[in-house]
Amino acid sequence: MLAYQGAMICEGCADRLRSTIGDAADLCAHIRSMVDPLKAQVFDREKLSGGKLSHSPAPVSVDLLDAGTDVYDILSWWASYFGDPTVYRPLPVSLSPEEVHAAVKWPADFLLFRFEQVCNDSWVVMFSRKVIDWPEQPEGPDETEGWTIWKALLRFPLERPAHWAVKPCPACGVRTVRVTPPRRGNDPTLYVCRSCTWFPPFVERELWTQYFEGTFW
């Protein structure tokens, strides 16, 4: 097992550490998109007497709120420790997914910019515990509380598996359209035919999404 440029962690852990930090902003934006009460109320409407529907926002999971906050807190605290002069404030719950992405990306980018310094610091093992869950934390009071970024990625994965569309390709008529779900909440779903390489034009993307999702035609 080779050390990363003479650092206190191996190359494999350093690569995993870098990759996880790089995914943090997308992760927090993804989590915030699930917290958005405007999205929640569409799917969680409650029937009232008289057959009417209540459009009040659905309850938000505490796990969602805690995970996003903990990821931001981990990055901002350690960015400050490694020399970032930015004064980080608590992450407001009112921020949009795009605003959360920008807020989390700032400390993440700083840590990636100073990555060699991070890996050669005597506290890199403690930092790794908070980011990638390595080395495993000892069992004891207060030692396993809270989220690590790695745990949050496992609990709220950024990528959903691709699948085959039920409807045929509009160009060749073969059912070989591969559907790739968005990595982030606001990213588009991708549709590509593996037989004829058809894909929807940008200006018609919404129309073809309705076609493949069964909400139109």
Buried (B, 14 or more C-beta within 10 A) or exposed (E): EEEBEEBBBBBEBBEBBBEBBBBBBBBBBBBBBBBBBEBBBEEBBEEEEEEEEEEEBBEBEEEBBBBBBBBBBBBBBBBBBBEBEEEBEEBEEEBEBBBBBEBBBBBBBBBBEBBEEBBBBEEBEBBBBBBBBBEEBEEEEEEEEBBBBBBBBEEBEBBEEEEEBEBBBBEBEEEBBBBBEBBBBEBEBBBBBEBBEBBBEEEEBEEBBEBBEEEEE
